[in-house]
Amino acid sequence: MKRSFFLKTGLACLFVINYGVSATAQTKPLSEAMAATVMDIWQDSLNLDPANPKPVKWAYDQGVILEGIEAIWKRTKSDTYFKYLQKSMDFFVTEDGGISRYKQTDYNIDNVKNGRTLLSLYKITGQKKYFKAATLLWDQLKRQPRTQEGGFWHKKIYPHQMWLDGLYMGEPFYAEYAALIKKNKAYNDIANQFIYMEKNARDYKTGLLYHGWDESKQERWANKTTGVSPNFWGRAMGWYGMALVDVLEYFPEHHPKRKVLLNILDRLSIAIGQYQDKNSGLWYDILDQPERAGNYKEASASCMFVYTISKAVRKGYLDHKYFSIAKHGFQGIQKEFIEDGAKPGQVNLKGTVSVSGLGGKPYRDGSYAYYISEKVITNDPKGVGAFILAASEMEIASKDL
């Protein structure tokens, strides 16, 4: 049975919501209810799939969760959240600033993602080991293989390819580290990554961006004329949107390419709005084919779009008229994807596709049939992290309602 109620934190009314969970989550904001689930099922934040134990990896999935946890910590200043961040990274960071289970020469841009948490820990604690560890990731970016025009390859094992995902994995860290060491020359390069990706992957009829682009046009999934992959995958565009708003936070106010990034964000946001399901407020796994058999409303992309739009409006990157997209989306997320967790005060996030990629072994051809074949699960870390970020933004916004 659905209920309407006010979420409260202290005496401040945060948001009026309608969703299908019981009142057990009523005593805390949804971001904190989701964090309570995270810190219960991943108590050491080491094994991302407790039901299927595998060797612990230095993994970007964890970084998405930790950015969500950090957003709550910044708002609440609760030591519980900070200790979780630090414990999670201290598993990997050695006392001399190394990163265990990380191999720079893989040139996997996914591995750069967690650098933002390292920078936060350095800024807060002053401990040099975190800065030294982050510098290893900065050094990776300096050596990362590139396309002919200068775009970062997604991975060494995926030569000549840029994926939308990679912009989120690399550019926010790149911008934050450059701001910290005052490396102003880096910002041209940072902006160009978005410019190249839009130029090579954007479909001008829909405004949507294809998941990947192969400069060589040799991949089986690549269009032999344009090099793009066949479909518009929701989470890939979600990564790209989150990357833009996170980079703009550190991008110099008077840099000549800042306006270019804002224009890219505006075009992206128009497309996000056009492909939002008008009834539910959500987005489909394959964005432009909602009626096709097998397609479904997907949680992580929906959360990422809500985060992108709500943060962009809050920071003044987008006109306030766009906020209705985020508001409608967040209402849909609560109704469709949020359920009671295993314990009082916890919630679960349903409906996240576990993974989608291009190439590799077994080969992923980027077809519609491939995307809808991937498993959809509850409490996937990428979806959970994106939900915490989106909920945090909407809880901030609700204070002004």
C-alpha positions in Angstrom: 0.0 0.0 0.0 1.4 3.4 -1.0 1.6 6.2 1.6 2.3 9.9 1.5 4.4 11.3 4.3 7.0 13.9 5.1 10.6 12.8 5.4 12.1 14.7 8.3 15.6 15.3 9.6 15.6 17.1 12.9 12.9 19.8 12.6 13.4 20.4 8.9 10.8 19.0 6.5 12.7 17.7 3.5 10.2 16.5 0.9 6.7 15.2 0.4 6.8 11.8 -1.3 4.7 9.0 -2.4 6.2 5.5 -2.6 5.6 1.9 -1.8 7.6 1.3 1.4 6.4 1.2 4.9 6.9 4.0 7.5 10.0 2.3 8.9 12.1 4.5 6.6 10.2 7.6 7.6 12.6 8.7 10.4 15.5 9.5 8.1 16.0 10.9 4.6 16.0 8.4 1.8 19.7 9.0 1.1 20.5 8.0 4.7 18.2 5.0 4.5 20.0 3.8 1.4 23.4 4.4 3.1 22.2 2.3 6.1 21.7 -0.6 3.7 25.1 0.0 2.1 26.9 0.0 5.4 25.1 -3.1 6.5 25.5 -5.4 3.4 29.0 -4.1 2.6 30.3 -3.6 6.1 33.9 -3.6 5.0 33.0 -2.3 1.5 35.3 -4.9 0.1 33.1 -7.6 -1.6 30.6 -5.9 -3.9 28.5 -9.0 -4.3 28.2 -10.8 -0.9 26.2 -13.6 -2.4 29.0 -14.4 -4.9 32.3 -13.9 -3.1 35.2 -13.0 -5.4 38.7 -11.6 -4.8 38.4 -7.9 -3.8 39.3 -5.5 -6.6 40.1 -1.8 -6.8 36.8 -1.1 -8.5 35.0 2.0 -9.7 31.7 0.5 -8.4 32.9 1.2 -4.9 33.8 4.8 -5.8 30.3 5.6 -6.9 29.0 4.4 -3.6 31.6 6.3 -1.7 30.8 9.6 -3.5 27.2 9.1 -2.3 28.4 8.5 1.2 30.6 11.5 1.1 27.6 13.7 -0.1 25.7 12.6 3.1 28.8 13.3 5.3 29.1 16.8 3.9 25.5 17.5 4.8 25.4 15.8 8.2 29.0 15.9 9.4 28.4 12.5 11.0 31.6 10.6 11.8 29.9 7.4 10.9 30.0 8.3 7.2 33.5 9.6 7.3 34.9 6.6 9.0 33.2 4.4 6.4 35.0 6.4 3.6 38.3 6.1 5.3 38.1 2.4 6.2 37.1 1.6 2.6 40.1 3.3 1.1 42.5 2.2 3.8 42.0 -1.3 2.7 43.9 -0.4 -0.5 46.2 2.5 0.3 49.5 1.6 1.8 51.3 3.7 4.3 53.8 4.9 1.6 51.0 5.9 -0.7 50.7 2.8 -2.9 47.5 1.3 -4.1 47.2 -2.5 -3.6 45.4 -4.4 -6.3 45.8 -1.5 -8.8 48.0 -1.8 -12.0 48.7 1.4 -13.7 49.9 -0.2 -16.9 46.4 -1.6 -17.6 45.5 1.9 -18.6 41.9 1.2 -17.6 40.3 4.6 -17.1 37.7 3.0 -14.8 40.5 2.7 -12.2 40.9 6.4 -12.0 37.4 6.9 -10.5 38.2 6.3 -6.9 40.8 9.0 -6.9 38.2 11.5 -5.9 37.7 9.8 -2.6 41.5 9.8 -2.1 41.5 13.5 -2.7 38.7 14.1 -0.2 40.5 12.1 2.4 43.7 14.0 1.8 42.0 17.4 2.1 40.2 16.4 5.3 43.0 14.6 7.1 46.1 16.1 5.5 47.7 12.6 5.3 50.2 12.5 2.5 49.5 8.8 1.7 46.2 9.7 0.1 47.7 12.4 -2.1 50.5 10.1 -3.2 48.0 7.4 -4.1 45.9 9.9 -6.0 49.1 11.0 -7.9 49.5 7.5 -9.2 46.1 7.9 -10.9 47.1 11.4 -12.2 50.2 9.8 -13.6 48.0 7.2 -15.3 46.1 9.9 -17.1 49.3 11.5 -18.3 50.3 8.2 -19.9 46.8 7.0 -21.0 46.7 6.1 -24.7 44.7 8.5 -26.8 42.9 8.7 -30.1 44.6 10.8 -32.8 42.7 13.9 -31.8 43.5 13.4 -28.1 40.7 11.5 -26.5 41.5 9.0 -23.8 41.1 5.3 -24.8 38.7 3.6 -22.5 41.2 0.8 -21.8 44.4 -0.5 -23.3 42.5 -3.7 -24.2 40.0 -1.5 -26.1 42.3 0.4 -28.4 41.1 3.5 -30.3 37.8 3.6 -28.4 36.1 6.2 -26.3 33.1 5.3 -24.2 30.7 7.6 -22.5 31.4 5.8 -19.2 35.0 6.9 -19.3 34.2 10.5 -19.0 32.8 10.0 -15.6 35.6 7.6 -14.6 38.4 10.1 -15.5 37.4 13.7 -15.9 36.0 14.7 -12.5 39.2 13.4 -10.8 41.3 15.1 -13.5 39.6 18.4 -12.9 39.7 18.2 -9.1 43.4 17.2 -9.0 44.2 20.0 -11.5 42.4 22.5 -9.2 44.4 21.2 -6.2 47.8 21.5 -7.7 46.8 24.6 -9.8 47.6 22.9 -13.1 45.6 25.3 -15.3 46.9 23.9 -18.6 44.9 20.7 -17.9 41.5 22.3 -18.4 41.8 22.5 -22.2 42.4 18.8 -22.2 39.6 18.1 -19.8 37.1 20.1 -21.9 38.3 18.5 -25.1 37.4 15.0 -23.8 33.7 16.1 -23.7 33.9 18.0 -27.0 35.4 15.0 -28.7 32.9 12.6 -27.3 29.9 14.7 -28.3 31.4 15.4 -31.7 31.9 11.7 -32.4 29.0 10.1 -30.6 26.1 12.4 -30.7 23.1 11.7 -32.9 21.9 15.0 -34.2 18.3 13.8 -34.8 17.7 12.7 -31.3 20.3 14.6 -29.3 21.3 11.3 -27.7 24.8 10.0 -27.5 25.8 6.4 -28.6 27.5 4.3 -25.9 30.8 4.1 -27.6 32.9 5.3 -30.6 35.7 3.4 -32.3 38.1 5.7 -34.1 39.5 2.8 -36.1 36.0 1.5 -37.1 37.4 -2.0 -36.9 35.3 -3.3 -34.0 32.4 -5.6 -35.0 30.1 -3.3 -33.0 31.3 -0.1 -34.8 29.4 1.5 -37.6 31.8 1.3 -40.6 31.1 4.9 -41.6 30.8 6.7 -38.2 32.5 4.3 -35.8 29.6 4.6 -33.3 28.0 1.6 -31.4 24.5 0.7 -32.4 22.4 1.9 -29.4 21.7 4.7 -26.9 22.3 3.0 -23.5 20.7 4.9 -20.6 23.4 4.5 -18.0 26.2 5.5 -20.5 24.5 8.8 -21.0 24.0 9.0 -17.2 27.7 8.7 -16.7 28.3 11.4 -19.2 25.9 13.8 -17.5 27.2 13.2 -14.0 30.7 13.8 -15.4 29.8 17.2 -16.8 28.2 18.6 -13.6 31.1 17.2 -11.4 33.7 18.7 -13.7 32.1 22.1 -13.9 32.4 22.3 -10.1 36.1 22.6 -10.5 36.4 24.2 -13.9 37.6 27.8 -13.9 34.9 30.4 -14.0 36.5 32.4 -16.8 38.0 29.7 -18.8 37.0 30.1 -22.5 35.8 26.5 -22.8 33.5 26.6 -19.7 30.8 28.0 -21.9 31.3 25.2 -24.4 30.8 22.6 -21.5 27.6 24.5 -20.4 26.3 24.3 -23.9 27.0 20.6 -24.1 25.1 20.2 -20.8 22.2 22.2 -22.1 21.9 20.0 -25.2 22.2 16.9 -23.2 19.5 18.0 -20.7 17.1 18.7 -23.5 17.6 15.2 -24.8 17.2 13.8 -21.3 13.9 15.6 -21.0 12.6 14.5 -24.4 13.2 10.8 -23.7 11.8 10.8 -20.1 8.7 8.6 -19.9 5.9 11.1 -19.4 3.8 8.9 -17.2 6.4 7.4 -14.8 9.1 10.1 -15.0 11.7 7.4 -15.6 14.0 6.4 -18.4 14.4 3.1 -20.3 17.5 1.0 -20.6 17.6 1.7 -24.3 16.5 5.3 -24.3 14.8 5.7 -27.7 12.9 2.4 -27.9 10.5 2.4 -24.9 7.8 0.3 -26.7 10.1 -2.4 -28.0 9.7 -5.9 -26.5 12.0 -6.5 -23.6 12.9 -2.9 -22.9 12.4 -1.7 -19.3 12.6 1.3 -17.0 16.1 1.2 -15.5 17.1 2.5 -12.1 20.7 3.6 -12.4 20.2 5.7 -15.5 17.1 7.3 -13.9 19.1 8.2 -10.8 22.0 9.6 -12.8 19.7 11.8 -14.8 18.0 13.1 -11.7 21.4 13.8 -10.1 22.7 15.6 -13.2 19.7 17.9 -13.6 19.1 18.7 -9.9 22.8 19.4 -9.3 23.1 21.5 -12.5 20.1 23.6 -11.5 21.4 24.0 -7.9 24.8 25.2 -9.1 23.3 27.5 -11.7 24.6 25.5 -14.8 21.0 25.1 -16.0 17.9 27.2 -15.9 15.5 26.3 -13.1 12.9 25.2 -15.7 14.8 22.0 -16.0 14.2 21.1 -12.4 10.7 19.6 -13.2 12.5 16.8 -15.1 14.4 15.9 -11.9 11.4 16.2 -9.7 9.2 14.0 -11.8 12.1 11.5 -12.2 12.7 11.3 -8.4 9.0 10.7 -7.8 9.1 7.8 -10.3 12.2 6.3 -8.7 10.6 6.2 -5.3 7.4 4.6 -6.7 9.0 2.1 -9.0 12.4 1.1 -7.5 12.4 1.8 -3.7 11.3 -0.9 -1.3 11.8 -1.7 2.4 15.2 -3.0 3.3 16.1 -6.0 5.4 16.0 -4.0 8.6 14.1 -1.0 9.9 15.5 2.3 8.6 16.9 0.7 5.4 15.6 0.7 1.8 16.6 -1.3 -1.3 16.9 -0.1 -4.9 15.5 -2.5 -7.4 15.8 -2.4 -11.2 19.5 -1.8 -12.0 21.2 -3.6 -14.9 24.3 -5.2 -13.5 26.6 -4.4 -16.4 26.7 -3.5 -20.1 29.7 -3.0 -22.3 31.1 -3.4 -25.7 33.5 -6.0 -27.2 35.5 -8.2 -24.8 35.1 -11.9 -24.2 32.4 -13.1 -24.6 31.9 -10.6 -27.3 29.3 -7.8 -26.6 28.1 -6.6 -30.0 26.1 -3.5 -28.7 22.9 -4.8 -30.2 19.5 -4.3 -28.7 19.3 -8.0 -27.9 22.6 -7.8 -26.1 21.6 -5.0 -23.8 18.3 -6.4 -22.7 20.0 -9.8 -22.0 22.1 -8.5 -19.1 20.9 -9.3 -15.6 18.8 -6.7 -13.7 19.4 -6.8 -9.9 18.5 -5.2 -6.6 21.1 -3.1 -4.8 23.7 -3.0 -7.5 26.4 -0.7 -6.3 26.4 1.6 -9.3 22.6 2.1 -9.0 22.8 2.5 -5.2 25.6 5.1 -5.4 23.7 7.0 -8.0 20.5 6.9 -6.0 22.3 8.3 -2.9 23.7 11.1 -4.9 20.3 11.9 -6.5 18.5 11.7 -3.2 21.0 13.9 -1.6 20.5 16.6 -4.3 16.8 16.4 -4.1 16.9 16.6 -0.3 18.9 19.8 -0.6 16.5 21.1 -3.2 13.5 20.4 -1.0 14.7 22.9 1.6 13.8 25.6 -0.8 10.4 24.3 -1.6 
